[in-house]
Amino acid sequence: MNLERIDEVRVRIPREERRGMRTDVIVYASEALVEQIRKDLSLEQAMNVATLPGIVGPSLAMPDIHQGYGFPIGGVAAMDWETGVVSPGGVGFDINCGVRLVRTTLEAEDVRPRMRELVNQVFRDVPCGTGGEGPLRIGKQQVDQVLEKGAEWMVENGYGEPRDTEFTEERGRMEGADAGQVSERAKERGRPQLATLGSGNHFLEIQRVEQVIDREAARAMGLEEGQAVVLIHCGSRGLGHQVCTDYLAQMGAAMKRYHITLPDRQLACVPIHSPEGQAYLGAMRAAANFAWANRQAILHFLRGSFERIFGPQVHLDLVYDVCHNIAKRERHRVDGEPRDVLVHRKGATRAFPPGHRDLPDSYRHIGQPVLIPGSMGTASWVLTGAEGAMKETFGSVCHGAGRLMSRTAARKGRDAREVQKRLEEQGILVRSETRDGILEEVPEAYKNVDQVIEVVHQAGLACKVARLRPMGVIKG
């Protein structure tokens, strides 16, 4: 593999015709991060993405890139809307896995003395774990309404405030969602799971704003140093996983009909405008809406938890909600000309710059809030999208720190109680449904989030706003 360093934060892997690559790969990473990235197959996966029919621009790898299913996690690829393909592997199994930042009217020092009480209350009110039944019961007909209306359905039915949808990407509802393209199996898996976190790397963290870098942007978001905030990270649960599973099977069988040959069957894809492609996009949008509804429901029950502990005078406002795993039709400049493309973001965050029409009015002068979780023992970041992202990465940046260790490696030789004790000594209280939920997410399993943020900041893809530190963590 030939890696050509362009500058301190960019590396190119030139197109190789013998591999069937249609374009270059551009990796956003420092030298230290490249050495870590090369330890798995994520760069080979980014090269495989470059073979997809209809790809425009380079295959992009963010600094948090690591090996995934077909596409790397931390990968971005845009397909020409008319001639390109759609690939479920470019979205992932957890459709619209995303992050929601909530500000509170409390100072961190108000929360610390009652942290254990608060964590236990949230743990009761917001179920987590692999299965998990949520506190919200809906019928079969209501599932279809949630799939087509998303967070909007939650607010209309009393699970939120009207302003919540204003500060959610796509206002919490993707147009073109088609509940009829979602299998009954997917609906049955998802129906009892609304208002639940799930497992794996999903979490709810009570944090403090440790440092503000951009005071104007922080002011616009209502953030200030010492404030207590909450970060929620979860997605479409079993429903989204089943949608991906269903359509991977369909597309794997359909590729022969469309004469598509690929280096990895996990990249299974079909033309965007084929019947299979349109069916998947309808189902994917529906699953994305389910995820926004899920995060909205979690916020509703989280508000109840805070009220029980701190009284009715406390208020929680949504700062923003961004999604990480999605394929979206957007208009971008390609070779100097505006063009409709289908942007696959897998483990990557939208990062639109100031002035973009899709931003809430109150954020249009600063750019889109970009929320980047680190690990439960380090930090998370709030950024804003920058013009460089529109010019280079189809309006995209990283989505987290990125794994360094597999979950198996992270568990090996560690004791969950010792990890909890170590974190508590650092002022971080952790409550988890399982021991593996703690061990698989130990801080050392992840790259240094500050190094990842520095890359996208230096590259001009996003701008630093604030650094957050965890105080209380709820995990599956």
MIPATI-763516 format. One record per residue (C-alpha): residue number from 1; residue in one letter; x, y, z. Coordinates in pm, 1 decimal, m for minus. Layout:
MIPATI-763516
 num residuo       px       py       pz
 NUM       A        X        Y        Z
...
***
This chain:
MIPATI-763516
 num residuo       px       py       pz
   1       M      0.0      0.0      0.0
   2       N    144.4    332.4   m110.6
   3       L     77.4    615.9    134.4
   4       E    175.0    965.0     19.2
   5       R    175.3   1232.9    286.1
   6       I     15.5   1552.2    155.2
   7       D     65.4   1760.0    471.0
   8       E     63.1   1714.1    850.4
   9       V   m299.3   1601.5    859.3
  10       R   m365.1   1445.0    517.3
  11       V   m241.7   1127.3    346.4
  12       R   m325.5   1001.4     m3.4
  13       I   m347.7    641.6   m122.6
  14       P   m332.2    679.2   m502.5
  15       R   m580.7    501.3   m723.7
  16       E   m464.2    153.5   m826.5
  17       E   m625.3     33.3  m1150.0
  18       R   m523.2   m327.5  m1091.2
  19       R   m741.5   m325.5   m779.1
  20       G  m1032.5   m174.9   m968.2
  21       M  m1012.3    154.6   m779.4
  22       R  m1197.5    437.5   m952.7
  23       T  m1052.6    711.3   m731.6
  24       D   m792.9    792.6   m463.5
  25       V   m832.3    747.8    m89.9
  26       I   m772.2   1053.4    127.4
  27       V   m695.3    984.4    493.6
  28       Y   m718.1   1261.4    752.4
  29       A   m460.2   1164.5   1012.3
  30       S   m136.9   1269.0   1178.8
  31       E    167.8   1042.3   1154.2
  32       A     96.9    899.3   1499.3
  33       L   m263.9    820.9   1409.0
  34       V   m165.4    661.6   1076.0
  35       E     55.8    415.8   1264.8
  36       Q   m241.6    315.9   1479.7
  37       I   m481.3    298.8   1183.1
  38       R   m250.6     62.4    992.7
  39       K   m291.3   m205.2   1260.6
  40       D   m625.3   m319.9   1116.1
  41       L   m778.7   m354.1    768.1
  42       S   m959.1    m19.3    761.0
  43       L   m736.4    136.6    492.0
  44       E   m782.4   m168.6    269.7
  45       Q  m1155.0   m129.2    322.4
  46       A  m1135.4    238.3    220.3
  47       M   m954.8    126.4    m97.8
  48       N  m1231.6   m126.2   m165.7
  49       V  m1490.2    151.6   m129.6
  50       A  m1303.7    334.2   m407.8
  51       T  m1410.0     53.1   m644.9
  52       L  m1784.1    119.7   m609.6
  53       P  m1969.9    218.5   m928.9
  54       G  m2058.1    587.3   m947.9
  55       I  m1828.2    707.5   m669.2
  56       V  m1738.1   1075.5   m705.0
  57       G  m1448.9   1246.9   m530.5
  58       P  m1210.5   1040.4   m319.2
  59       S  m1296.8    762.7    m77.7
  60       L  m1254.4    944.3    254.5
  61       A  m1113.5    815.7    583.8
  62       M  m1156.3   1020.9    901.5
  63       P   m895.1   1014.9   1182.2
  64       D  m1114.2    784.2   1394.5
  65       I  m1127.8    521.2   1117.2
  66       H  m1125.7    154.6   1216.7
  67       Q  m1229.7   m173.4   1062.8
  68       G  m1601.4   m228.4   1004.5
  69       Y  m1839.6   m435.7    793.9
  70       G  m1749.6   m369.6    428.9
  71       F  m1696.9      3.6    468.8
  72       P  m1458.9    116.3    740.6
  73       I  m1611.6    290.8   1041.0
  74       G  m1507.3    652.4    996.2
  75       G  m1552.3    632.7    618.2
  76       V  m1730.7    873.4    383.9
  77       A  m1816.9    812.5     18.5
  78       A  m2039.2   1007.6   m220.7
  79       M  m2214.7    842.8   m516.5
  80       D  m2352.5   1021.3   m819.2
  81       W  m2729.9   1038.4   m769.0
  82       E  m2807.2    922.2  m1121.6
  83       T  m2537.5    661.2  m1189.3
  84       G  m2415.7    553.4   m846.4
  85       V  m2502.4    277.7   m601.5
  86       V  m2634.1    253.6   m249.3
  87       S  m2469.5     12.6     m5.6
  88       P  m2609.8    m88.4    335.7
  89       G  m2250.7   m152.1    446.4
  90       G  m2186.0    219.2    389.5
  91       V  m2446.0    300.3    654.2
  92       G  m2397.1     11.4    893.7
  93       F  m2617.7   m206.6   1111.0
  94       D  m2703.5     66.8   1360.5
  95       I  m2879.9    304.9   1123.4
  96       N  m2871.6    661.7   1256.4
  97       C  m2660.4    579.6   1554.4
  98       G  m2610.5    934.2   1677.1
  99       V  m2538.9   1175.4   1958.7
 100       R  m2765.3   1420.5   2138.4
 101       L  m2623.7   1696.5   2362.5
 102       V  m2848.8   1836.4   2634.1
 103       R  m2768.5   2141.1   2847.0
 104       T  m2903.3   2178.3   3199.5
 105       T  m2969.7   2477.7   3422.6
 106       L  m2740.6   2320.5   3685.4
 107       E  m2373.9   2369.3   3760.6
 108       A  m2155.0   2060.8   3778.0
 109       E  m2088.9   2133.2   4145.1
 110       D  m2464.9   2123.4   4210.6
 111       V  m2480.4   1777.2   4058.3
 112       R  m2168.6   1611.4   4203.5
 113       P  m2297.9   1565.9   4562.4
 114       R  m2601.7   1375.1   4429.4
 115       M  m2430.9   1198.1   4138.8
 116       R  m2483.2    844.2   4264.8
 117       E  m2850.0    914.2   4331.3
 118       L  m2888.8   1069.9   3983.9
 119       V  m2706.4    789.3   3802.2
 120       N  m2921.1    527.6   3975.9
 121       Q  m3238.9    718.1   3888.4
 122       V  m3143.3    750.8   3521.5
 123       F  m3043.7    384.0   3516.6
 124       R  m3398.9    298.3   3631.3
 125       D  m3573.0    539.1   3393.2
 126       V  m3369.8    469.1   3076.1
 127       P  m3322.5     91.3   3031.2
 128       C  m3005.5    m35.6   2865.3
 129       G  m2858.9   m366.5   2758.4
 130       T  m2876.9   m599.9   2460.0
 131       G  m3251.9   m664.1   2464.2
 132       G  m3416.4   m414.3   2689.1
 133       E  m3781.7   m316.7   2704.7
 134       G  m3847.0     52.1   2730.4
 135       P  m4101.7    241.9   2940.8
 136       L  m4292.6    344.5   2628.1
 137       R  m4547.4     95.7   2494.4
 138       I  m4682.1    139.6   2141.1
 139       G  m4900.3    m75.5   1916.0
 140       K  m4832.5   m206.5   1566.5
 141       Q  m5006.8     82.8   1394.5
 142       Q  m4810.2    333.9   1601.8
 143       V  m4481.6    173.6   1494.4
 144       D  m4551.7    275.8   1135.9
 145       Q  m4630.6    629.8   1250.5
 146       V  m4301.4    649.3   1440.4
 147       L  m4112.3    516.2   1137.5
 148       E  m4255.2    787.1    913.2
 149       K  m4267.6   1081.0   1156.3
 150       G  m3967.6   1019.5   1384.5
 151       A  m3903.8   1261.6   1671.1
 152       E  m4203.6   1464.0   1555.6
 153       W  m4435.0   1178.2   1661.6
 154       M  m4279.6   1177.7   2008.3
 155       V  m4329.8   1551.1   2057.8
 156       E  m4687.6   1537.9   1926.0
 157       N  m4765.1   1262.3   2176.2
 158       G  m4624.9   1442.1   2478.6
 159       Y  m4270.6   1302.4   2486.4
 160       G  m4084.5   1627.2   2438.0
 161       E  m4101.2   1999.5   2372.8
 162       P  m4172.9   2168.9   2036.5
 163       R  m3822.7   2319.9   2017.9
 164       D  m3662.9   1971.8   2040.6
 165       T  m3722.7   1893.3   1673.6
 166       E  m3584.8   2232.4   1566.2
 167       F  m3245.8   2135.6   1708.4
 168       T  m3234.8   1787.5   1558.3
 169       E  m3068.6   1703.5   1225.7
 170       E  m3340.8   1680.0    958.7
 171       R  m3572.3   1808.3   1236.8
 172       G  m3581.3   1445.2   1347.6
 173       R  m3773.4   1328.9   1041.8
 174       M  m3629.6   1218.1    709.4
 175       E  m3860.8   1265.3    414.2
 176       G  m3910.7    959.9    194.7
 177       A  m3931.8    715.5    485.8
 178       D  m4145.2    416.1    392.4
 179       A  m4265.7    196.1    678.4
 180       G  m4394.2    m50.8    420.0
 181       Q  m4035.3   m137.2    324.8
 182       V  m3947.7   m233.7    683.5
 183       S  m4001.0   m602.9    756.5
 184       E  m4242.4   m721.5   1025.1
 185       R  m3946.9   m886.6   1196.9
 186       A  m3768.9   m549.1   1219.7
 187       K  m4081.4   m378.9   1356.2
 188       E  m4132.4   m647.9   1618.5
 189       R  m3770.7   m619.3   1729.7
 190       G  m3792.0   m241.6   1758.8
 191       R  m4140.1   m193.8   1904.4
 192       P  m4054.6   m265.0   2271.7
 193       Q  m3717.7    m88.3   2252.9
 194       L  m3815.8    279.0   2227.3
 195       A  m3656.6    491.8   2503.7
 196       T  m3371.7    241.5   2554.7
 197       L  m2996.2    287.0   2516.6
 198       G  m2890.8    m57.3   2400.2
 199       S  m2543.6   m200.5   2453.9
 200       G  m2195.7   m189.1   2299.7
 201       N  m2055.9    162.1   2279.1
 202       H  m2392.4    326.2   2352.5
 203       F  m2407.9    539.5   2664.4
 204       L  m2562.8    825.2   2853.9
 205       E  m2307.1   1051.1   3022.2
 206       I  m2360.9   1331.7   3270.4
 207       Q  m2074.7   1569.0   3196.4
 208       R  m1935.3   1908.9   3284.7
 209       V  m1818.6   2172.9   3041.9
 210       E  m1449.2   2170.4   3126.6
 211       Q  m1322.8   2431.0   2879.9
 212       V  m1473.2   2674.8   2630.8
 213       I  m1252.7   2761.7   2332.2
 214       D  m1494.7   2952.5   2107.0
 215       R  m1703.2   3174.1   2336.3
 216       E  m1931.9   3308.8   2064.1
 217       A  m2027.4   2962.0   1942.6
 218       A  m2064.5   2832.5   2299.6
 219       R  m2288.9   3127.7   2385.1
 220       A  m2510.0   3050.6   2085.9
 221       M  m2545.4   2692.0   2212.9
 222       G  m2607.9   2802.2   2572.1
 223       L  m2287.5   2640.5   2700.1
 224       E  m2051.9   2779.4   2963.7
 225       E  m1765.3   2647.4   3173.6
 226       G  m1868.5   2454.2   3482.5
 227       Q  m2214.7   2373.8   3348.6
 228       A  m2367.5   2025.8   3378.6
 229       V  m2465.7   1874.3   3043.8
 230       V  m2572.1   1529.5   2921.4
 231       L  m2454.5   1338.1   2614.6
 232       I  m2675.9   1058.2   2479.7
 233       H  m2531.7    809.9   2227.4
 234       C  m2756.6    542.2   2075.2
 235       G  m2938.3    447.7   1756.0
 236       S  m3216.3    244.8   1597.2
 237       R  m3170.2    m63.6   1816.1
 238       G  m3285.7   m402.7   1686.3
 239       L  m3504.6   m244.6   1420.3
 240       G  m3214.7    m79.7   1237.4
 241       H  m3000.7   m391.6   1269.3
 242       Q  m3274.1   m600.7   1111.1
 243       V  m3325.0   m352.8    824.8
 244       C  m2954.5   m376.4    740.0
 245       T  m2957.9   m755.9    765.9
 246       D  m3265.6   m783.6    542.4
 247       Y  m3130.5   m562.2    265.9
 248       L  m2777.1   m700.5    267.0
 249       A  m2928.4  m1038.9    182.1
 250       Q  m3143.4   m891.0    m95.4
 251       M  m2861.6   m690.2   m249.7
 252       G  m2612.4   m973.8   m233.7
 253       A  m2849.7  m1175.8   m451.3
 254       A  m2935.1   m881.4   m680.4
 255       M  m2581.1   m771.2   m774.5
 256       K  m2548.4  m1030.5  m1050.7
 257       R  m2852.3   m884.7  m1224.6
 258       Y  m2683.2   m545.7  m1231.4
 259       H  m2343.7   m688.7  m1338.0
 260       I  m2171.7   m551.3  m1026.7
 261       T  m1851.3   m725.1   m917.9
 262       L  m1674.9   m615.8   m600.0
 263       P  m1359.1   m714.6   m406.7
 264       D  m1559.2   m775.5    m86.6
 265       R  m1911.3   m919.6    m67.2
 266       Q  m1971.4   m706.6    243.8
 267       L  m1986.6   m406.0      8.2
 268       A  m2309.5   m545.5   m143.4
 269       C  m2481.8   m265.9   m335.8
 270       V  m2732.7   m191.1   m610.9
 271       P  m2801.8    111.7   m832.1
 272       I  m2969.7    391.8   m636.0
 273       H  m3273.4    397.7   m866.1
 274       S  m3321.3     21.2   m886.4
 275       P  m3627.8   m122.7   m708.2
 276       E  m3399.1   m272.0   m442.6
 277       G  m3211.5     56.0   m399.5
 278       Q  m3527.7    260.0   m356.8
 279       A  m3675.2      4.7   m116.9
 280       Y  m3361.0     14.0     98.9
 281       L  m3354.4    394.7    107.4
 282       G  m3720.6    400.5    215.7
 283       A  m3649.8    148.6    492.2
 284       M  m3323.2    315.9    595.9
 285       R  m3495.8    655.1    631.4
 286       A  m3767.9    490.1    838.4
 287       A  m3506.1    332.0   1065.9
 288       A  m3334.2    671.8   1094.6
 289       N  m3664.3    821.6   1206.4
 290       F  m3700.8    542.9   1462.6
 291       A  m3357.4    634.7   1601.8
 292       W  m3449.4   1002.9   1632.5
 293       A  m3773.3    902.6   1803.6
 294       N  m3572.6    679.3   2038.1
 295       R  m3332.0    957.2   2138.5
 296       Q  m3624.8   1195.6   2180.7
 297       A  m3800.6    948.8   2412.6
 298       I  m3480.2    905.0   2613.6
 299       L  m3459.1   1283.8   2656.7
 300       H  m3818.3   1288.3   2782.3
 301       F  m3750.5   1028.4   3052.1
 302       L  m3413.3   1187.9   3134.6
 303       R  m3595.6   1514.4   3209.1
 304       G  m3810.3   1319.1   3455.8
 305       S  m3500.1   1175.5   3624.9
 306       F  m3347.3   1519.0   3680.1
 307       E  m3677.6   1656.0   3807.9
 308       R  m3708.7   1373.1   4061.4
 309       I  m3362.2   1446.1   4201.8
 310       F  m3335.3   1825.6   4170.2
 311       G  m3696.5   1943.2   4163.4
 312       P  m3923.7   2103.2   3900.9
 313       Q  m3711.6   2416.5   3869.5
 314       V  m3437.3   2232.6   3674.9
 315       H  m3468.2   2245.6   3298.8
 316       L  m3300.4   2044.8   3020.9
 317       D  m3274.5   2193.0   2669.8
 318       L  m3158.0   2009.5   2358.9
 319       V  m2845.1   2172.0   2212.8
 320       Y  m2834.8   1952.9   1901.2
 321       D  m2874.3   1596.1   1773.6
 322       V  m2646.8   1459.9   1498.9
 323       C  m2651.7   1123.8   1324.7
 324       H  m2347.8    909.3   1241.5
 325       N  m2467.0    625.7   1016.9
 326       I  m2672.6    739.3    720.1
 327       A  m2691.9    779.4    341.7
 328       K  m2837.5   1114.5    234.9
 329       R  m2909.0   1289.4    m92.1
 330       E  m2725.8   1621.7    m80.4
 331       R  m2599.8   1882.0   m325.3
 332       H  m2223.6   1936.0   m330.8
 333       R  m1965.5   2076.0   m567.5
 334       V  m1783.3   1805.3   m760.8
 335       D  m1506.0   1918.5   m995.2
 336       G  m1633.7   2272.5   m954.5
 337       E  m1992.5   2194.6  m1054.5
 338       P  m2296.4   2152.0   m824.2
 339       R  m2411.3   1792.2   m828.9
 340       D  m2665.3   1572.2   m649.8
 341       V  m2491.9   1289.4   m466.9
 342       L  m2579.6   1018.7   m216.3
 343       V  m2338.1   1071.3     73.1
 344       H  m2270.2    757.2    274.9
 345       R  m2150.5    850.4    624.1
 346       K  m2056.1    547.7    832.5
 347       G  m1917.7    651.3   1166.7
 348       A  m1895.5   1005.5   1035.1
 349       T  m2080.8   1323.4   1127.0
 350       R  m2238.0   1590.4    910.3
 351       A  m2051.3   1920.1    959.0
 352       F  m2220.5   2199.8    762.1
 353       P  m2056.5   2545.3    778.1
 354       P  m2197.3   2886.8    878.2
 355       G  m2471.3   3011.0    648.9
 356       H  m2597.6   2669.2    540.9
 357       R  m2972.0   2667.1    479.0
 358       D  m3025.8   2337.2    664.6
 359       L  m2917.1   2480.2   1001.5
 360       P  m3146.4   2620.1   1272.6
 361       D  m3167.8   2999.6   1258.6
 362       S  m2990.6   3041.5   1592.7
 363       Y  m2687.6   2841.4   1469.2
 364       R  m2663.4   2967.8   1113.8
 365       H  m2399.3   3229.3   1202.8
 366       I  m2171.3   2978.7   1380.7
 367       G  m2215.3   2659.2   1176.5
 368       Q  m2363.3   2322.9   1265.9
 369       P  m2288.0   2184.6   1612.3
 370       V  m2074.3   1870.3   1576.7
 371       L  m2072.1   1634.2   1875.9
 372       I  m1772.0   1401.2   1916.8
 373       P  m1770.9   1155.3   2210.6
 374       G  m1437.8   1023.6   2332.4
 375       S  m1440.2    750.6   2597.5
 376       M  m1594.4    722.3   2941.3
 377       G  m1261.1    806.4   3105.4
 378       T  m1140.7   1092.8   2887.6
 379       A  m1336.8   1370.0   2717.5
 380       S  m1588.5   1460.2   2451.0
 381       W  m1585.4   1761.6   2221.0
 382       V  m1829.3   2010.5   2077.0
 383       L  m1720.8   2151.7   1739.4
 384       T  m1882.8   2352.4   1462.8
 385       G  m1876.8   2264.7   1094.6
 386       A  m1641.0   2465.3    873.4
 387       E  m1620.3   2558.0    505.7
 388       G  m1332.5   2315.4    453.8
 389       A  m1567.7   2022.6    511.1
 390       M  m1789.5   2138.3    223.4
 391       K  m1487.9   2173.3     m5.9
 392       E  m1315.3   1845.5     81.7
 393       T  m1534.3   1590.2    260.8
 394       F  m1893.1   1642.3    142.9
 395       G  m1965.8   1827.5    466.4
 396       S  m1837.8   1548.4    695.2
 397       V  m1600.9   1493.7    988.8
 398       C  m1515.7   1217.7   1238.0
 399       H  m1770.8   1079.2   1484.7
 400       G  m1560.7    981.6   1786.7
 401       A  m1216.6    874.4   1902.9
 402       G  m1219.5    544.8   1712.4
 403       R  m1136.9    204.1   1854.8
 404       L   m779.4     88.5   1906.9
 405       M   m867.2   m251.9   2051.3
 406       S  m1126.4   m508.8   1959.2
 407       R  m1387.3   m577.3   2223.8
 408       T  m1225.9   m916.3   2291.6
 409       A   m885.1   m756.8   2345.5
 410       A  m1033.7   m489.0   2570.1
 411       R  m1190.9   m753.2   2798.1
 412       K   m877.8   m964.6   2825.7
 413       G   m706.8   m959.6   3163.5
 414       R   m925.9   m684.6   3309.4
 415       D  m1163.2   m680.2   3603.1
 416       A  m1477.1   m465.5   3576.6
 417       R  m1472.5   m372.2   3945.9
 418       E  m1113.5   m251.6   3919.2
 419       V  m1200.9    m40.9   3614.6
 420       Q  m1496.9    110.5   3799.1
 421       K  m1279.8    183.6   4103.2
 422       R  m1010.4    348.1   3891.1
 423       L  m1265.3    569.0   3716.2
 424       E  m1433.4    659.7   4044.2
 425       E  m1097.8    775.3   4178.0
 426       Q  m1093.1   1013.9   3880.7
 427       G  m1437.5   1146.0   3975.1
 428       I  m1629.8    935.1   3719.3
 429       L  m1911.9    714.4   3847.4
 430       V  m2000.5    425.5   3611.9
 431       R  m2315.5    211.8   3620.6
 432       S  m2354.5    m68.0   3365.6
 433       E  m2602.6   m345.5   3293.5
 434       T  m2313.4   m592.6   3245.9
 435       R  m1944.4   m628.4   3329.7
 436       D  m1865.0   m655.1   2958.2
 437       G  m2034.4   m319.5   2907.1
 438       I  m1756.8   m167.1   3115.4
 439       L  m1464.4   m379.4   3000.2
 440       E  m1528.4   m343.7   2626.4
 441       E  m1534.9     34.5   2659.8
 442       V  m1231.2     95.0   2881.2
 443       P  m1061.7    426.2   2791.6
 444       E   m748.6    254.0   2660.9
 445       A   m959.2     72.7   2397.2
 446       Y   m986.5    404.2   2210.4
 447       K   m757.4    644.7   2030.8
 448       N   m670.7    976.3   2195.3
 449       V   m976.9   1189.5   2120.0
 450       D   m779.0   1514.0   2154.3
 451       Q   m541.1   1400.3   1876.8
 452       V   m838.2   1311.0   1654.7
 453       I   m999.2   1652.3   1713.4
 454       E   m671.5   1831.0   1643.5
 455       V   m657.0   1671.8   1297.8
 456       V  m1003.5   1784.3   1186.7
 457       H   m944.9   2127.7   1341.0
 458       Q   m610.5   2174.9   1161.8
 459       A   m756.9   2042.0    836.6
 460       G  m1024.3   2311.6    848.5
 461       L  m1310.7   2059.7    855.7
 462       A  m1444.5   2177.1   1192.8
 463       C  m1365.4   2428.9   1467.2
 464       K  m1321.8   2362.0   1839.1
 465       V  m1591.1   2503.1   2066.2
 466       A  m1582.7   2320.8   2401.4
 467       R  m1432.0   2021.7   2580.0
 468       L  m1653.2   1811.6   2806.5
 469       R  m1552.8   1573.0   3087.4
 470       P  m1764.2   1281.7   3217.7
 471       M  m1889.5   1271.7   3576.8
 472       G  m2148.8    993.7   3562.3
 473       V  m2180.1    718.3   3297.4
 474       I  m2466.6    478.0   3221.4
 475       K  m2381.0    189.0   2987.1
 476       G  m2542.6   m127.3   2854.5
***
